[in-house]
Amino acid sequence: MHELVIKGRFLTSKGVFWGSIGIDEGQITEISRGGLRGESTITPGKGALILPGLIDTHVHLRDFLQREKETIESGTKAAIHGGITAVFDMPNTNPPIVDQETFNRRLGLLKKRAYSDYAAGFLVAGNCGEAAAVDADFYKVFMGSSTGGIFSQNFEEDYACAPRPVSVHAEDAEVIQKKPERPPQAEVEAIKRAVEAAKKAKKQLNICHVSTGEGLTAITEAKLPWVSFEVTPHHLFLTRKDYERNPYLKVYPPLRENGDRVTLWKHFKEIPIIASDHAPHTPEDKENGAAGIPGLETEVALLLDGASRGLLEYTDVVEKMHDNPIKAFGIRGRDFEVGGEATFTVVDPGMEWAVKPEEFYTKAEWSPWEGKKLRGKVVMTIIRGEIVMEDDEVLEKPRGVRLNVNDSTDKRSL
Ligand SMILES: [Zn+2]
């Protein structure tokens, strides 16, 4: 007899199976293709699919002096509403997380207020001493200016000195200075330089929000097992034309011509990670030209909708938002196996709904997909055996914990 049993149709990156999971003290203790007995049972509705808890490796939670844009509380509520069980907290906050004291303050806030689990990030820009002194879960490097304005004067050095995997925003500082509209060249040049640095350093590098076909192929052709990359839903589903119609769609890197978007889809199978780059700003800040798009509460549904239209497989969602983030960042205890945490994202792939940002938990108050009908919805989020979100309602107190990452850089091939 287990404390809890979850019964239904499970989806992993390998496919679908009917079965039951036995859970005790928040951990998976048995996986069965048949029935199991539990003191209590969760049986998601007919048609539902139970996925291992999805992870978003790129989230701006703001907070600190920008609580009007987003807080750890509102952002992580948005996460579990959108089926994201763990977020990577981006450190280009105000003040930025560039020293030990600010990092420790951030950890304290995350511990108290996060509804989802989290990985704690640290910003490296010429502060290698501080970077070595903190025990961050990942390090962020900006090659050119973005929100917050801090960027690396020496990317190679900052990447090399970071004690754990580095996520890099690859847009070239010099190109941006000459061409503030940030043409594809800004990204492509930076990606090529980052890939060259990775060849030499041979340490984990995750290239954020790749938006150009040329950038993508520069990474995949190098075939470096320690280099992963992310693509965002907005670069997969929107183009420059959408931005011309709606100035709120300003984002770095910018939305591209349709040709780039089509190339991303052509290489979809080779994309290791889908991440939102959830970047909330107030409507007022957007009016004043702030760059960034919120995405936590639409990303999983957009992928499910894409799968319902044959653009991708349902298994891709698990591979790119669970399996590969775990491999790239060396996350422990999150595998779908006995001994793993009982953390799940439950979706109904057949449910149709319309995007209404006024019902979202993020403070952003808008969405590029407002009014859009999607087929596929997150209906329940379970963290360590507790239902923390059901039918759009966040149910629990903030009980997120820090992800467990390896001590040394994980170099398992993606
Ligand atoms: Zn970002």
Residues whose N, C-alpha, C, O or C-beta is under 5 A from the ligand:
A	BS01	ZN	D277
